[in-house]
Amino acid sequence: MIIDWWNSLSAKLAWDDPMFLVGLAALIIPVVLWALGLRQSKRDSKSQAKQARRDSELQAKFLESQTLVSQRQRRDELPGIINRATEPPHLVTLWEEVSGYKKEDREFLLTLLRDNPALPLPGSSDGVKVQDNLTDAVVSHYVDGFERRYAESDGHQPYPGLLEFIKEAIRQGATIEDSRIVALVTGPTAEKQRPGHSFYRDLVNLHPPVASGLLEAVERIDSQAPGGLKLNVLTGTLLAVRDLEPRCQDGRLFEEEVRALKYGIATALASLLRQGALCSFDEWELEGATERVTATAAWLIRAVGWVADVDDLQSKWMIENLASAIESDCIRDWGIDDADVRQGFEWISEKCPKLWETYGEGLEKAATEIGPWNGASPRRLSLTTLKRRVTP
């Protein structure tokens, strides 16, 4: 039907009329041109989009290249900046910046930061803080820099940040190099930092394995070291040993830890007493000591009693030389420390009855010359007298 209509229409059109053809062309040409323009526009749009993408990619690559160049320049400048930095907030800002670098550069720059003594130690609770992954190697690296860090005192607390650092390292499961910590706090830096006995007490309570090392260090510390260093080390450690007694009994320390701790303390005390390192406190520098020598002597007696059952040979060396350690002229009046003297003697008499039979009377005599120790009543019998009365 449509074909018939078209054939009928075509027959009526004057195809040979030039005016008709011109008019028809006038109608068709704009439509064709519009279609061609639309097609070209689409092509141009696609081409422009591709070009825009290429331009964007080139710009991104250029910016990335510029960023890398800038980062490399910054990275190359950072070692000098880190070494010159002296303000903790600035160093913490650098730490945060460096943490975003790639592993190789990051580890290198973090090592430089850890070397800077002005960087706050991880675990520090004062001011700005640093978060660090304290592996054994990282802890050892920090310790490498402690001599430099603590070469001078800041005029406030001794060894600022050290105890907090050790606590944080323990929390993260890192190994503490006991001998290096002991060498630090009993060596040249100690004469600058001037720690009192409370510092050593806190150190041992925080990390008990250092107790034996601190006691061993007493022998090599100069008796005239300034600040009463020798006495403060001994006093603080002995007081901490007293603190540790309940922790060793209530399960807060494993049985193996308790055995190792007590054996180390017994060995160190036996060596000190046998070598005569504690035979007299009269020649020790007492200016700067933060506790009475009498208290030190009382805690020494108690400590010997506490570890008297660890090893027969160590016990003998301790007990046979203990009296000479409390015969110094500077030890006067037991005062409130008489209970520690009494407890120490009771432990010795119970744990080492044969040694007490030999040395007990001399120990009691030396203690009595200092002051009352066996209770408030002057009529109270001594341990030696009591043992003689109950022995058949």
C-alpha positions as CSV (number, residue, x, y, z in Angstrom):
1,M,0.0,0.0,0.0
2,I,2.8,2.4,0.9
3,I,4.7,1.4,-2.2
4,D,1.6,2.2,-4.3
5,W,1.3,5.5,-2.5
6,W,4.9,6.4,-3.3
7,N,4.7,5.3,-6.9
8,S,1.6,7.5,-7.3
9,L,3.3,10.4,-5.6
10,S,6.5,10.0,-7.7
11,A,4.4,9.9,-10.9
12,K,3.0,13.3,-10.0
13,L,6.4,14.9,-9.2
14,A,8.1,16.8,-12.0
15,W,11.5,15.3,-11.7
16,D,12.6,16.9,-14.9
17,D,11.7,20.4,-13.6
18,P,14.9,22.2,-12.6
19,M,13.1,24.4,-10.1
20,F,11.7,21.3,-8.4
21,L,15.1,19.8,-8.1
22,V,16.6,23.0,-6.7
23,G,13.8,23.2,-4.1
24,L,14.3,19.5,-3.2
25,A,18.0,20.1,-2.8
26,A,17.4,23.1,-0.6
27,L,15.4,20.8,1.7
28,I,17.8,17.9,1.7
29,I,21.2,19.6,1.9
30,P,20.7,21.3,5.3
31,V,19.6,18.0,6.7
32,V,22.6,16.2,5.4
33,L,24.9,19.0,6.6
34,W,23.3,18.9,10.0
35,A,23.8,15.1,10.2
36,L,27.4,15.4,9.1
37,G,28.0,18.2,11.6
38,L,26.5,16.1,14.4
39,R,28.7,13.2,13.5
40,Q,31.8,15.4,13.4
41,S,30.9,17.0,16.7
42,K,30.8,13.6,18.3
43,R,34.1,12.8,16.8
44,D,35.5,16.1,18.1
45,S,34.1,15.5,21.6
46,K,35.7,12.0,21.7
47,S,39.0,13.4,20.5
48,Q,38.9,16.3,23.0
49,A,38.1,13.8,25.8
50,K,41.0,11.6,24.8
51,Q,43.3,14.7,24.7
52,A,42.0,15.9,28.1
53,R,42.8,12.4,29.5
54,R,46.2,12.5,28.0
55,D,46.8,16.0,29.3
56,S,45.6,15.0,32.8
57,E,47.8,11.9,32.8
58,L,50.8,13.9,31.7
59,Q,50.1,16.5,34.4
60,A,49.7,13.8,37.0
61,K,53.0,12.2,36.0
62,F,54.7,15.6,36.0
63,L,53.3,16.4,39.5
64,E,54.3,12.9,40.7
65,S,57.8,13.4,39.3
66,Q,58.0,16.8,41.0
67,T,56.8,15.3,44.2
68,L,59.4,12.6,44.1
69,V,62.1,15.1,43.4
70,S,60.9,17.2,46.3
71,Q,60.7,14.2,48.6
72,R,64.2,13.1,47.6
73,Q,65.5,16.6,48.3
74,R,63.7,16.6,51.6
75,R,65.0,13.1,52.4
76,D,68.5,14.2,51.7
77,E,68.1,17.2,53.9
78,L,66.6,15.3,56.8
79,P,69.7,13.7,58.3
80,G,71.2,17.2,58.9
81,I,67.9,18.5,60.2
82,I,67.5,15.6,62.6
83,N,71.1,15.9,63.9
84,R,70.7,19.7,64.6
85,A,67.2,19.4,66.1
86,T,67.1,20.0,69.9
87,E,63.5,20.6,70.7
88,P,61.3,17.6,71.5
89,P,58.2,18.9,69.7
90,H,60.2,19.4,66.6
91,L,61.7,15.9,66.8
92,V,58.2,14.4,67.3
93,T,57.0,16.2,64.2
94,L,60.0,14.9,62.2
95,W,59.2,11.4,63.6
96,E,55.6,11.6,62.2
97,E,56.9,12.8,58.9
98,V,59.6,10.1,58.6
99,S,57.0,7.4,59.5
100,G,55.4,8.0,56.1
101,Y,58.5,7.2,54.0
102,K,59.2,3.9,52.3
103,K,60.7,1.2,54.5
104,E,64.4,1.6,53.7
105,D,64.4,5.4,54.0
106,R,62.1,5.2,57.0
107,E,64.3,2.8,59.0
108,F,67.4,4.8,58.2
109,L,65.9,8.1,59.3
110,L,64.2,6.6,62.4
111,T,67.6,5.3,63.5
112,L,69.0,8.9,63.3
113,L,66.0,10.1,65.3
114,R,66.6,7.5,68.0
115,D,70.2,8.6,68.2
116,N,69.1,12.2,69.1
117,P,69.2,12.6,72.9
118,A,66.4,15.2,72.8
119,L,63.9,12.8,71.3
120,P,61.4,11.7,74.1
121,L,61.8,8.1,74.9
122,P,58.9,5.8,74.1
123,G,56.7,5.3,77.2
124,S,57.5,8.8,78.6
125,S,54.5,10.3,80.2
126,D,55.7,13.9,80.2
127,G,55.0,16.3,77.3
128,V,55.1,15.1,73.7
129,K,55.2,11.4,73.2
130,V,56.8,9.0,70.7
131,Q,55.2,5.7,69.6
132,D,57.8,3.1,68.6
133,N,57.9,-0.6,67.9
134,L,60.3,-1.7,70.6
135,T,61.9,-4.9,69.2
136,D,65.1,-6.3,70.9
137,A,67.2,-4.6,68.2
138,V,65.4,-1.2,68.7
139,V,65.7,-1.3,72.5
140,S,69.4,-2.1,72.1
141,H,69.9,0.8,69.8
142,Y,68.2,3.2,72.3
143,V,70.5,1.8,75.0
144,D,73.5,2.6,72.7
145,G,72.6,6.2,73.0
146,F,71.9,6.4,76.8
147,E,75.5,7.4,77.7
148,R,75.1,10.5,75.5
149,R,71.5,11.1,76.5
150,Y,72.4,11.1,80.2
151,A,75.8,12.7,80.1
152,E,74.4,15.8,81.7
153,S,71.6,16.3,84.2
154,D,68.5,18.3,83.3
155,G,68.5,19.6,86.9
156,H,65.3,17.8,87.8
157,Q,64.7,14.1,88.2
158,P,67.6,11.6,87.6
159,Y,67.6,9.7,84.3
160,P,64.3,11.2,83.0
161,G,62.3,8.8,81.0
162,L,64.5,5.8,81.6
163,L,62.1,3.9,84.0
164,E,59.1,4.6,81.7
165,F,61.1,3.3,78.7
166,I,62.0,0.1,80.5
167,K,58.4,-0.4,81.5
168,E,57.2,0.1,77.9
169,A,59.9,-2.2,76.6
170,I,58.7,-4.9,79.0
171,R,55.1,-4.3,78.0
172,Q,56.0,-4.9,74.4
173,G,57.9,-8.0,75.2
174,A,61.4,-6.8,74.4
175,T,64.5,-8.0,76.1
176,I,66.1,-5.7,78.6
177,E,69.9,-5.9,78.7
178,D,70.4,-5.9,82.5
179,S,74.1,-5.5,82.5
180,R,74.0,-2.5,80.3
181,I,71.4,-0.8,82.3
182,V,73.3,-1.5,85.5
183,A,76.5,-0.1,83.9
184,L,74.6,3.0,82.9
185,V,73.1,3.8,86.3
186,T,76.2,3.0,88.3
187,G,78.9,4.4,86.0
188,P,80.0,7.9,85.0
189,T,76.5,9.2,84.2
190,A,75.4,8.4,87.8
191,E,77.8,11.1,89.0
192,K,76.0,13.6,86.8
193,Q,72.5,12.4,87.4
194,R,72.9,12.0,91.2
195,P,70.1,9.4,91.7
196,G,68.9,8.9,95.3
197,H,68.2,5.4,96.7
198,S,64.5,5.7,95.6
199,F,65.6,5.6,92.0
200,Y,67.4,2.3,92.5
201,R,64.4,1.0,94.5
202,D,62.0,1.8,91.7
203,L,64.3,0.3,89.1
204,V,64.6,-3.1,90.9
205,N,60.8,-3.1,91.6
206,L,60.2,-2.5,87.9
207,H,62.7,-5.1,86.7
208,P,63.9,-7.4,89.5
209,P,66.6,-9.1,87.5
210,V,68.8,-6.0,87.8
211,A,69.0,-6.5,91.6
212,S,72.0,-8.8,91.6
213,G,73.8,-6.6,89.1
214,L,73.4,-3.5,91.2
215,L,74.7,-5.3,94.3
216,E,77.7,-6.5,92.3
217,A,78.3,-3.0,91.1
218,V,78.6,-1.7,94.7
219,E,82.1,-3.3,94.9
220,R,83.5,-1.4,91.9
221,I,81.9,2.0,92.7
222,D,84.4,4.3,94.3
223,S,83.6,4.8,98.0
224,Q,84.2,8.5,97.5
225,A,81.9,8.8,94.5
226,P,80.0,12.1,94.8
227,G,76.4,12.2,95.8
228,G,76.6,9.3,98.1
229,L,76.3,7.1,95.0
230,K,77.7,3.9,96.5
231,L,75.4,4.0,99.5
232,N,72.4,5.0,97.4
233,V,72.9,2.0,95.1
234,L,73.2,-0.4,98.0
235,T,70.4,1.1,100.0
236,G,67.9,1.3,97.2
237,T,68.6,-2.2,96.1
238,L,68.3,-3.7,99.6
239,L,65.0,-1.8,100.2
240,A,63.7,-3.1,96.9
241,V,64.7,-6.7,97.9
242,R,62.5,-6.1,101.0
243,D,59.7,-5.0,98.7
244,L,60.0,-8.1,96.6
245,E,59.4,-10.5,99.4
246,P,55.6,-10.6,99.2
247,R,55.7,-10.7,95.3
248,C,57.8,-13.8,95.6
249,Q,55.3,-15.4,97.9
250,D,52.0,-14.5,96.3
251,G,52.6,-15.8,92.8
252,R,53.3,-12.6,91.0
253,L,56.7,-14.0,90.1
254,F,57.1,-17.4,88.7
255,E,58.9,-20.0,90.8
256,E,61.8,-20.1,88.4
257,E,62.1,-16.3,88.5
258,V,62.1,-16.4,92.3
259,R,64.9,-19.0,92.5
260,A,67.0,-17.1,90.0
261,L,66.4,-13.8,91.8
262,K,67.3,-15.1,95.3
263,Y,70.3,-17.0,94.0
264,G,71.6,-13.9,92.2
265,I,71.1,-11.7,95.3
266,A,72.8,-14.3,97.6
267,T,75.7,-14.7,95.3
268,A,76.2,-10.9,95.1
269,L,75.9,-10.3,98.8
270,A,78.2,-13.2,99.6
271,S,80.8,-11.7,97.3
272,L,80.5,-8.3,98.8
273,L,80.7,-9.6,102.4
274,R,83.5,-12.1,101.7
275,Q,85.6,-9.5,99.8
276,G,85.2,-7.0,102.6
277,A,83.4,-4.5,100.4
278,L,81.0,-3.9,103.2
279,C,83.3,-4.2,106.2
280,S,83.0,-0.5,107.0
281,F,80.7,2.3,105.9
282,D,82.8,4.9,107.7
283,E,85.0,5.7,104.6
284,W,82.0,6.0,102.2
285,E,80.9,9.3,100.9
286,L,77.7,10.1,102.8
287,E,76.9,13.6,101.5
288,G,74.1,13.1,99.1
289,A,73.0,9.8,100.5
290,T,69.2,9.8,100.8
291,E,68.7,7.3,103.6
292,R,70.3,6.6,107.0
293,V,73.3,4.2,107.0
294,T,71.6,2.4,109.9
295,A,68.6,1.6,107.7
296,T,70.9,0.2,105.1
297,A,72.5,-2.1,107.6
298,A,69.1,-3.2,108.9
299,W,67.9,-4.1,105.4
300,L,71.2,-5.8,104.7
301,I,70.6,-8.1,107.7
302,R,67.1,-8.8,106.5
303,A,68.2,-9.5,102.9
304,V,70.8,-12.0,104.2
305,G,68.2,-13.7,106.2
306,W,65.8,-13.9,103.3
307,V,68.2,-15.6,100.9
308,A,70.1,-17.6,103.6
309,D,68.6,-20.9,102.4
310,V,69.5,-20.6,98.8
311,D,73.0,-22.1,98.8
312,D,75.1,-23.5,101.7
313,L,78.4,-22.0,100.6
314,Q,76.9,-18.6,99.8
315,S,75.1,-18.6,103.2
316,K,78.3,-19.4,105.0
317,W,80.2,-16.5,103.4
318,M,77.3,-14.1,104.1
319,I,76.7,-15.0,107.7
320,E,80.3,-15.3,108.9
321,N,81.1,-11.8,107.6
322,L,77.9,-10.0,108.4
323,A,78.9,-8.8,111.8
324,S,81.8,-6.8,110.4
325,A,79.4,-5.0,108.1
326,I,77.4,-3.5,110.9
327,E,80.3,-2.5,113.2
328,S,80.8,0.9,111.5
329,D,80.8,4.0,113.8
330,C,78.3,5.8,111.5
331,I,75.6,3.1,112.3
332,R,73.7,4.4,115.3
333,D,70.3,3.4,116.8
334,W,68.2,1.0,114.9
335,G,65.0,3.0,115.6
336,I,62.1,1.9,113.5
337,D,64.4,-0.5,111.6
338,D,64.8,-2.8,114.5
339,A,62.0,-5.0,113.1
340,D,64.1,-5.7,110.0
341,V,67.1,-6.6,112.2
342,R,65.0,-9.0,114.2
343,Q,63.4,-10.6,111.2
344,G,66.8,-11.1,109.5
345,F,68.2,-12.8,112.6
346,E,65.1,-15.0,112.9
347,W,65.4,-16.2,109.3
348,I,69.1,-16.9,109.7
349,S,68.6,-18.9,112.9
350,E,65.7,-20.9,111.3
351,K,67.3,-21.6,108.0
352,C,70.9,-22.0,109.0
353,P,70.8,-23.3,112.7
354,K,74.4,-24.6,112.6
355,L,75.8,-21.3,111.3
356,W,73.7,-19.4,113.8
357,E,75.1,-21.5,116.6
358,T,78.6,-20.4,115.5
359,Y,78.0,-16.8,114.5
360,G,74.7,-15.8,116.1
361,E,76.1,-14.5,119.4
362,G,78.6,-12.3,117.6
363,L,75.8,-10.9,115.3
364,E,73.6,-10.2,118.2
365,K,76.4,-8.5,120.1
366,A,77.2,-6.3,117.1
367,A,73.6,-5.3,116.7
368,T,73.0,-4.6,120.4
369,E,76.0,-2.2,120.4
370,I,74.1,-0.1,117.9
371,G,70.8,-0.1,119.8
372,P,67.8,-2.2,120.9
373,W,66.6,-4.6,118.2
374,N,64.9,-7.5,119.9
375,G,61.7,-5.9,120.9
376,A,60.4,-3.1,123.2
377,S,61.0,-4.9,126.5
378,P,64.7,-4.8,127.7
379,R,64.0,-8.1,129.4
380,R,63.2,-9.9,126.2
381,L,65.7,-12.7,125.6
382,S,67.9,-12.8,122.6
383,L,67.4,-15.5,119.9
384,T,70.7,-17.1,121.0
385,T,69.6,-17.3,124.6
386,L,66.2,-18.7,123.6
387,K,67.8,-21.4,121.5
388,R,70.1,-22.4,124.3
389,R,67.2,-22.7,126.7
390,V,65.1,-24.8,124.4
391,T,67.9,-27.0,123.3
392,P,68.0,-30.2,125.4
